[in-house]
Amino acid sequence: MNAWRAMNRALAPINGTLWLISAEWFLLEVWKGYFNTYTTEPAIAARVERQLAPMRAKLADRKSAFDSGCRTFFFIDKHPELAERFVMNFERCYEEATIAWGINHELL
């Protein structure tokens, strides 16, 4: 406390330059700023959207998911020589699935 007073007298004898602040007060101010900035509903929604947008795009890409799934299911990812044995493709699978489900795939 004496060092604080001495520094204030040396730096700005009238108004004081340095303040006496506790670590608890400082932490409280930091958390208040965080809560008021980053934990509001709009801020949370924006953060969630930034995280989910790439995942949403990846899930919406049915062909890419199918190709990756087939490569894994038929072990083509581990043994590329197996690729010529399997003639399954996305277009055929998707068309047959939508017909089986009674969905007109031309409307999709």
Secondary structure, DSSP 8 states (H G I E B T S, - for coil): -HHHHHHHHHH-TTT-S-----HHHHHHHHHHHHHHHHSSHHHHHHHHHHHHHHHHHHHH-HHHHHHHHHHHHTTTTT-GGGGGG----HHHHHHHHHHHTT--GGG-
